[in-house]
């Protein structure tokens, strides 16, 4: 008998209004241990329990040795588009539901076993480096409680230039300014605005 049995709300969530729980001090302690770390999507017990279940499922699937999962379709930012140091989905509020440190580490362990020639396809573009740092700074400004923005980024791909233009830090100085063109890829000079009469 499972520790928790509940009716479904939709394909991925369960309804905590009708559920049977097998008493367990261990499960209770696990739930209480993270009560301040996991944000309930609806502010109540149902949101908290579903978030906890989602995290536990990811950890069981991705951390198992030998693997019990052989095919993964990542939602959100893919690991190769993030800093190697952590899952960058943590830095964007509406992407956090896709974040998984365990899945991120698993992907990088597979990456490291690939041929060096194949690893070059996972280099970061100059624009992507700037976008990652921008999102990290936004997460810091918002003081996201998961704290991933505090991780010291040591990703060696930051020092490898894949594009003809490599100064991602100067891109960052004017990030989000539509009237600025630093000559980097993807930056187009906006059409001139006609004065309002």
C-alpha positions in Angstrom: 0.0 0.0 0.0 1.5 3.4 -0.9 2.0 6.0 1.8 -0.3 8.5 0.1 -3.3 7.7 -2.1 -5.3 10.5 -3.7 -7.6 11.4 -6.5 -6.3 13.2 -9.5 -7.0 16.8 -10.3 -5.6 16.6 -13.8 -2.8 14.7 -15.6 0.0 15.7 -13.2 -1.6 17.0 -9.9 -3.6 15.3 -7.2 -6.3 16.6 -5.0 -5.4 16.7 -1.3 -9.1 17.2 -0.3 -9.7 13.4 -0.8 -6.7 11.3 0.2 -5.6 8.5 2.4 -2.3 8.8 4.3 -0.5 5.9 5.9 0.9 7.3 9.2 4.7 7.6 9.0 7.0 9.6 11.2 9.7 9.4 8.4 7.3 10.9 5.8 6.1 13.5 8.2 9.7 14.6 8.9 10.6 14.7 5.2 7.5 16.9 4.5 8.3 19.2 7.5 12.0 19.4 6.6 11.3 21.5 3.5 8.2 23.4 4.5 9.9 26.7 4.2 11.9 25.8 1.0 9.1 24.8 -1.3 6.5 27.3 -2.4 3.0 26.1 -2.8 1.5 27.0 -6.1 -1.8 27.8 -4.5 -0.7 28.8 -1.0 -2.2 25.6 0.6 -1.4 22.1 1.5 -2.4 20.8 -2.0 0.1 23.0 -3.7 2.9 22.1 -1.3 2.3 18.3 -1.5 2.2 18.4 -5.3 5.4 20.4 -5.4 7.1 18.0 -3.0 5.9 15.0 -5.0 7.2 16.5 -8.2 10.6 17.1 -6.7 10.8 13.6 -5.2 9.8 12.1 -8.6 12.5 13.9 -10.4 15.1 12.9 -7.8 14.1 9.2 -8.0 14.2 9.1 -11.7 17.4 11.1 -12.4 19.5 10.0 -9.5 19.0 6.3 -9.7 22.1 4.1 -10.3 21.8 2.1 -12.5 19.5 4.5 -14.4 15.8 3.7 -14.5 15.2 6.4 -17.0 16.9 6.4 -20.4 15.1 9.1 -22.4 14.5 12.6 -21.1 12.6 15.5 -22.7 13.6 18.6 -20.8 11.0 21.4 -20.4 12.2 24.9 -19.8 15.9 25.8 -20.5 17.9 22.8 -21.6 21.0 22.0 -19.5 23.4 22.8 -22.3 21.8 26.3 -22.5 22.5 26.9 -18.8 25.6 27.4 -16.8 27.2 24.1 -16.1 27.2 25.0 -12.4 23.4 24.8 -11.9 20.0 24.6 -13.6 19.3 28.2 -14.9 15.6 27.6 -14.8 15.9 28.6 -11.1 16.7 32.1 -12.2 13.4 32.8 -14.0 10.3 32.8 -11.9 7.9 31.1 -14.3 10.5 28.5 -15.3 11.3 27.3 -11.8 8.8 24.4 -12.0 11.1 22.9 -14.7 14.3 23.2 -12.6 16.0 20.1 -11.3 19.5 20.1 -10.0 19.6 16.3 -10.1 18.5 16.1 -13.8 20.9 18.9 -14.6 23.9 17.0 -13.0 22.8 13.8 -14.8 22.8 15.6 -18.2 26.3 17.0 -17.6 27.6 13.6 -16.6 26.4 12.2 -19.9 27.9 15.3 -21.7 31.3 14.5 -20.1 31.3 11.0 -21.5 30.6 12.3 -25.1 33.3 12.7 -27.7 35.0 16.1 -27.5 33.9 16.8 -31.0 30.2 16.4 -30.0 30.7 18.5 -26.9 31.5 21.5 -29.1 27.8 21.6 -30.1 27.0 22.5 -26.5 29.1 25.7 -26.3 27.2 28.9 -25.3 26.7 31.7 -27.8 27.8 35.1 -26.8 24.2 36.2 -26.6 23.3 33.3 -24.4 26.1 34.0 -21.9 24.8 37.6 -21.5 21.2 36.3 -21.1 22.2 33.8 -18.4 24.1 36.5 -16.5 21.1 38.9 -16.9 18.7 36.3 -15.5 21.1 35.5 -12.6 21.2 39.2 -11.7 17.4 39.5 -11.9 17.1 36.5 -9.5 19.6 38.1 -7.2 17.6 41.4 -7.2 14.4 39.5 -6.5 16.3 37.5 -3.8 14.9 34.1 -4.9 14.9 31.9 -1.9 16.4 28.9 -3.6 19.7 30.9 -3.7 21.0 29.4 -7.0 22.0 32.9 -8.1 24.6 32.8 -5.3 26.5 29.9 -6.9 29.9 31.1 -8.2 29.8 30.4 -11.9 32.9 28.6 -13.1 31.6 27.2 -16.3 34.7 26.9 -18.6 32.5 27.6 -21.7 32.4 31.3 -20.6 36.0 31.6 -21.8 35.4 29.9 -25.1 34.2 32.1 -28.0 31.9 30.3 -30.4 30.9 33.4 -32.3 32.7 36.1 -34.3 31.7 38.5 -31.5 32.8 37.5 -28.0 32.3 40.4 -25.6 29.2 39.2 -23.8 29.9 41.5 -20.8 29.5 44.6 -23.1 26.3 43.2 -24.4 25.1 42.9 -20.8 25.7 46.7 -20.2 22.9 47.5 -22.6 20.8 44.4 -22.3 17.1 45.1 -22.9 17.8 48.5 -24.5 16.1 48.3 -28.0 17.9 51.4 -29.3 21.4 50.1 -28.7 23.3 48.0 -31.2 26.7 46.7 -30.0 27.3 44.9 -33.3 26.7 41.5 -31.7 24.8 38.8 -33.5 21.0 39.2 -33.4 21.2 42.9 -32.5 19.4 44.9 -35.2 19.1 48.7 -35.3 15.5 49.4 -34.6 13.4 51.4 -37.1 13.4 55.1 -36.4 10.3 56.4 -34.7 8.4 59.2 -36.4 7.7 62.1 -34.0 4.2 62.2 -32.7 2.2 65.2 -34.0 
